[in-house]
Amino acid sequence: MSERHFAYILSLVGNPDTTRDIQQETNVVLWRKAGEFKAGSNFMPWALGIARMQVLSFRRDHQRDRHVFDDQVFKQLASEYAATSDDPDDRQRAFEDCFEQLHERQQELLAARYAPRGSV
């Protein structure tokens, strides 16, 4: 699964560890349902739909956990994510615009963090 799938699931659950678990389950379902995918159609919406169903399944199974978003927040996050651009160039430009608005020291910290072997 791509970084986009991971980001989508993370935007809905807010926890990287939980996201990895749901992503693994989603991968299993994608493999199981691969025969249902229609050649020539857009894979991304199909895969994100399956990921969404896996998130809903997780939410149902973990309802009592106070760290799970309520239904209204979940729906809003899912809706906003669906409205984002599929174009990686758009996301890169948006990142660069945000990055340029940071103070020089903040830019240096981010650059150091995401450099090879960088850490928090």
C-alpha positions in Angstrom: 0.0 0.0 0.0 1.2 3.5 -0.7 2.0 6.4 1.5 -1.3 7.9 0.4 -3.2 4.9 1.9 -1.2 5.2 5.1 -1.9 8.9 5.3 -5.6 8.4 4.7 -5.9 5.8 7.4 -3.8 7.9 9.8 -6.0 10.9 9.2 -9.0 8.8 10.3 -7.5 7.1 13.4 -4.8 9.5 14.5 -2.4 6.8 15.8 0.5 5.5 13.7 0.6 2.1 15.4 -3.2 1.6 14.9 -2.8 2.8 11.3 -0.1 0.1 10.6 -2.5 -2.6 12.0 -5.4 -1.3 9.9 -3.1 -1.0 6.9 -2.1 -4.6 7.2 -5.7 -5.7 7.5 -6.5 -3.6 4.4 -3.7 -5.2 2.5 -5.1 -8.6 3.2 -8.6 -7.6 2.1 -7.1 -6.0 -1.1 -5.4 -9.3 -1.9 -8.5 -11.2 -1.2 -10.7 -9.0 -3.3 -8.2 -8.4 -6.1 -10.4 -10.4 -8.5 -13.2 -7.9 -7.9 -11.2 -4.9 -9.1 -12.2 -3.9 -12.6 -9.3 -3.5 -15.0 -9.1 0.0 -16.4 -10.9 1.6 -13.4 -9.2 3.9 -10.9 -7.4 1.8 -8.2 -7.0 4.5 -5.7 -10.7 5.2 -4.9 -11.4 1.5 -4.8 -8.5 0.8 -2.4 -9.3 3.8 -0.2 -12.9 2.6 0.0 -11.6 -0.7 1.3 -9.4 1.1 3.8 -12.4 3.2 4.9 -14.3 0.0 5.6 -11.4 -1.4 7.6 -11.3 1.8 9.7 -15.0 1.5 10.3 -14.6 -2.1 11.3 -11.8 -1.1 13.7 -13.9 1.7 15.1 -16.8 -0.7 15.7 -14.5 -3.1 17.5 -12.9 -0.4 19.6 -15.9 1.9 20.4 -15.2 2.1 24.1 -11.7 3.4 23.6 -11.8 7.1 24.4 -9.0 7.7 21.8 -11.3 6.9 18.8 -12.8 9.9 17.0 -16.6 10.2 17.3 -18.7 9.7 14.2 -19.0 13.4 13.3 -15.2 14.0 13.4 -14.6 10.7 11.5 -17.1 11.8 8.7 -15.6 15.2 8.5 -12.0 13.9 8.2 -13.0 11.3 5.6 -14.8 14.0 3.6 -12.0 16.4 3.7 -9.4 13.8 2.8 -11.5 12.7 -0.2 -11.5 16.3 -1.4 -7.7 16.6 -1.4 -5.8 16.5 -4.7 -4.5 13.3 -6.1 -1.7 15.2 -7.7 1.6 14.7 -5.8 2.9 18.0 -7.4 0.1 19.9 -5.8 1.0 18.5 -2.4 4.6 19.3 -2.9 3.8 22.9 -3.8 1.6 23.2 -0.8 4.4 21.8 1.4 6.9 24.2 -0.1 4.5 27.2 0.5 4.0 26.2 4.1 7.8 25.6 4.6 8.6 29.0 3.2 6.3 30.7 5.8 8.4 29.2 8.7 11.1 31.1 10.4 14.6 30.2 9.4 15.3 28.3 12.6 12.1 26.2 12.1 13.2 25.4 8.6 16.6 24.3 9.9 14.9 22.0 12.5 12.7 20.4 9.9 15.5 19.9 7.4 17.7 18.3 10.2 14.8 16.0 11.2 14.1 14.7 7.7 17.7 14.5 6.6 19.1 11.0 6.4 19.4 9.6 9.9 17.7 12.6 11.3 15.6 12.2 14.4 13.3 14.1 16.7 
